[in-house]
Amino acid sequence: MFKLNIFFVLVSIVCALGVVTSQHTVRKLFMALEKEKEIEQKLEVEWGRLQLEQSTLIMHGRIEQIAKEHLKMVVPPASSIQIVSINVAEDRSKAGAHHD
């Protein structure tokens, strides 16, 4: 009977150590999960900021302003503008290739 009691005490100690180890592991994993959620939230804020910045940078007026101020570009007069469609450009390139 004494040996059986010793056995049950040892089994109880092993189970208790297993529970303590499991709880410790769960706490570590929960802390890691919370840290990852915090990083995710920061990245979502950064993503929103970058999307807003991108939409600001690609606005037509901003591009035109930068072209005028930094690159000293101007809109050419209407008489200097020539519009070429893709089909016409392809036809001309094919005709030029046949003459060579």
C-alpha positions in Angstrom: 0.0 0.0 0.0 2.9 2.3 0.9 4.4 1.8 -2.6 1.1 2.6 -4.2 0.9 5.9 -2.3 4.4 6.9 -3.3 3.5 6.1 -6.9 0.4 8.3 -6.7 2.4 11.2 -5.1 5.0 11.0 -7.9 2.3 10.9 -10.6 0.7 13.9 -8.9 4.0 15.8 -8.9 4.6 15.0 -12.5 1.1 16.2 -13.4 1.6 19.4 -11.4 4.9 20.1 -13.2 3.2 19.5 -16.5 0.4 21.9 -15.6 2.9 24.6 -14.5 5.0 24.1 -17.7 1.8 24.3 -19.9 0.7 27.5 -18.2 4.1 29.1 -18.6 4.1 28.2 -22.3 0.6 29.6 -22.7 1.6 32.9 -21.1 4.7 33.2 -23.3 2.6 32.5 -26.4 0.0 35.0 -25.3 2.6 37.7 -24.8 4.0 36.9 -28.2 0.5 37.2 -29.7 -0.1 40.5 -28.1 3.2 41.8 -29.3 2.4 40.7 -32.9 -1.1 42.4 -32.7 0.6 45.6 -31.6 3.0 45.4 -34.6 0.0 44.6 -36.9 -1.8 47.7 -35.6 1.3 49.9 -36.2 1.7 48.5 -39.7 -1.9 49.2 -40.5 -1.5 52.8 -39.4 1.7 53.1 -41.5 -0.1 51.6 -44.5 -2.9 54.1 -44.2 -0.4 56.9 -44.0 1.5 55.7 -47.0 -1.7 55.3 -49.1 -2.6 58.9 -48.2 0.9 60.1 -49.1 0.8 58.2 -52.4 -2.6 59.7 -53.3 -1.2 63.2 -52.5 1.9 62.7 -54.6 0.1 61.4 -57.7 -2.4 64.2 -57.9 -2.2 65.9 -61.3 -1.9 69.4 -59.9 1.0 68.4 -57.7 2.8 66.8 -60.7 2.2 69.9 -62.8 3.4 72.1 -60.0 6.7 70.1 -59.6 7.2 70.1 -63.3 6.8 73.9 -63.5 8.9 74.8 -60.4 11.7 72.3 -60.3 12.0 71.3 -64.0 11.0 74.6 -65.5 8.6 72.9 -67.8 5.7 74.7 -69.6 2.7 73.6 -71.5 3.4 74.0 -75.3 1.1 76.1 -77.4 -1.8 74.2 -79.0 -0.2 74.6 -82.5 2.8 72.6 -81.3 0.9 69.7 -80.0 0.5 66.7 -82.3 -1.7 63.7 -81.3 -0.7 60.4 -82.7 -2.9 57.3 -82.3 -1.3 53.9 -81.6 -2.6 52.5 -84.9 -1.1 55.3 -87.0 2.2 54.9 -85.1 2.3 51.2 -85.8 1.4 51.7 -89.4 4.2 54.2 -89.8 6.8 52.0 -88.1 5.8 49.0 -90.3 6.0 51.2 -93.5 9.4 52.5 -92.4 10.6 48.9 -91.8 9.6 47.9 -95.3 11.5 50.8 -96.9 14.8 49.9 -95.2 
